[in-house]
Amino acid sequence: MKIKCIALDLDGTVLDGRGELSQGNKEALEEAAARGIEVVVASGRSLHSLPEEITALLQIRYAITSNGAALYDLKTGECLKKCYLTPESVERILRCTEGEPVVFEAFIDGKPYAQREYTEEPMRFGASSHAVSYIQRTRTPVEDMRAFLKEHETKLESIDIVVREKALKHQMWKMLENKVENVYITSSVSQLLEISHRDSGKEKAAGFLLEYLGLKREELAAFGDGDNDSALLEFAGVGIAMANASETCREKADRLTLSNDEDGVAVGIRRIFSSGFDFYERAGIVCRSIPYGKAATYGQIALLCGKPGNARQVGYALNKGRLGEDIPAHRVVNSKGILSGAAAFDTFDMQKMLLQGEGVKVERTEDGWKIDLKKYGWKTTLEDAKRFRQIFEEKGI
């Protein structure tokens, strides 16, 4: 079944070891969106901890945050789904951790709060050196987190327990699972126990979103690296683990890709594209068939490829050079005959000059350089469409 939605973990997955989005991954996300695929964030981070370079991407509208405790529409700011810890769960968590050498983080309405000592010296509590600036930049310091948790016990999306010692972390995890009801516990970072309501989990939020969008789980591909991603990868139609993924995550995945420092997400996304129907290869064949001295529209090319709604994808592919070599991109214009200009060519007038060189008359208008499609438009017929369909079938695309 064709993939129509891609869910992406951030840290250790689409972000590299420095916590940055590489150009390769960025282009792959843009390409996925241009193909009509819904690109979704699925992170353990809270809403206000999401990197600006991610939220600024127009291709990403929905964000699963706090390990599935909340789901946001980034375009409208609306929270589509939220799970709160119960006051009883919060009270039991505080009782179970009393006297232990731990500190807390709390998340309310997508905003992170943390014990002041932790924000001042994160590495003293087990944080890695590259995480220091992130923690200090995103967390609001609180003097007494225990009192803060009691005061806001009805508003908590999730709680993180910061536990430096590995043995104590596992011991505490087991104890909390046995003594605290209605909670979902996971861990994406070595020093954290991440606790939210039992109805949380990235896979549950993804299921809610798929239903909201009218999609099936078989149409979902998911990328991840941590234990908190494993259920999502198992739930998805195609689960893809990074080369740097935990053992649990790798076991639940259908496929492996390269590491987060090797643009593994980009490699995985393009592998999805290469399975079966290949719109770009079809578009390349059609574009190469545009006669000398004629021009086709983006919509016309999409129609001949068998995807009449993919006109924008044709424009994206031409602009990014996705259709291969020897593509007469200058012979493609919009539905009104307007040229692309500098957006797709080296100079503003290059497309105009190339068309004029083929005998096509180009006129200046208020909307830009324009050709007369009635005179210079490529007149395709039903027989042309059948011919291209036969070519596509022979090539298996």
DALIN-V764085 format. One record per pair of residues at least 24 apart in sequence whose ideal C-beta (glycine too) atoms are under 6 Angstrom apart, sorted by sequence separation. I is the first residue (numbers start at 1). J is the second residue. D is the distance in Angstrom with one decimal. If there is no record, write none. Layout:
# DALIN-V764085
i: <I:I>
j: <J:J>
d: <D:D>
This chain:
# DALIN-V764085
i: <225:330:47:114:116:224:319:330:6:33:112:206:279:112:113:116:164:203:240:30:113:162:203:338:29:115:201:202:338:339:6:283:21:160:161:203:338:4:5:6:7:9:10:337:160:283:337:7:159:295:296:299:337:125:280:126:158:188:290:295:297:125:284:187:188:283:284:287:66:104:290:186:223:280:106:280:108:118:108:106:107:107:221:106:105:90:102:103:102:46:102:48:47:48:49:90:46:126:293:46:87:292:293:87:85:295:96:96:295:304:294:296:96:294:304:70:93:69:92:290:49:69:66:89:66:89:89:86:282:85:83:282:83:281:83:67:278:67:69:81:67:69:68:67:68:68:71:68:68:64:64:44:62:42:67:44:7:5:13:4:13:13:12:4:5:6:7:8:9:1:1:3:9:13:32:25:28:24:25:22:25:28:24:16:17:16:13:12:14:3:35:34:34>
j: <249:354:72:139:141:249:344:355:32:59:138:232:305:139:140:143:191:231:268:59:142:191:232:367:59:145:231:232:368:369:37:314:53:192:193:235:370:37:38:39:40:42:43:370:194:317:371:42:195:331:332:335:373:162:317:164:196:226:328:333:335:164:323:227:228:323:324:327:107:145:331:228:265:322:149:323:152:162:155:156:157:158:272:159:160:149:161:162:162:107:163:110:110:111:112:153:110:191:358:112:153:358:359:154:156:371:175:176:376:385:376:378:179:378:388:157:180:157:180:378:138:158:157:180:158:182:183:182:392:197:197:397:199:397:200:186:397:194:196:208:196:200:200:200:201:202:205:204:205:202:205:188:209:202:228:228:206:215:223:215:224:225:225:219:220:221:222:223:224:218:219:221:229:242:269:263:266:263:265:263:266:269:266:260:261:261:260:260:265:272:313:313:316>
d: <6.0:3.9:5.7:4.0:4.1:5.8:4.8:5.8:5.9:3.5:5.5:6.0:6.0:5.0:4.9:5.7:5.7:4.4:4.7:5.8:5.1:5.6:4.5:5.4:5.5:4.5:5.8:4.1:5.1:4.3:5.7:5.6:5.1:5.0:4.2:3.8:5.3:6.0:4.4:5.3:4.7:5.7:4.5:4.9:5.3:5.8:4.7:4.2:4.9:4.9:5.7:5.8:4.6:5.0:5.4:3.9:3.9:4.2:5.8:5.2:5.0:5.5:3.9:5.8:4.3:5.5:4.8:5.1:5.5:4.2:4.5:4.1:5.5:5.0:5.9:5.8:5.9:5.9:5.0:5.9:4.5:4.9:5.8:5.5:3.8:5.8:5.2:4.7:6.0:4.5:5.2:4.9:2.9:5.0:5.6:4.4:4.9:3.2:4.5:5.2:4.3:5.6:5.0:5.9:4.6:5.8:5.8:5.8:5.5:5.9:5.9:4.5:5.7:4.4:5.3:5.6:5.8:4.4:4.4:5.5:4.6:5.0:4.9:5.5:4.6:5.5:5.3:5.5:5.7:5.5:3.8:5.9:4.8:5.0:4.9:5.8:4.4:5.7:4.1:5.2:5.9:4.3:4.4:5.8:4.5:4.5:4.9:5.5:3.8:5.7:4.3:4.4:6.0:4.7:5.4:5.6:5.5:5.6:5.3:5.5:5.7:5.0:3.9:4.2:4.9:5.0:4.3:5.2:4.2:4.5:5.8:4.7:5.0:5.7:5.6:5.6:3.7:3.9:4.9:5.6:5.0:4.5:4.5:5.5:5.2:5.1:5.6:5.4:4.8:5.3:5.7:4.9:3.8>
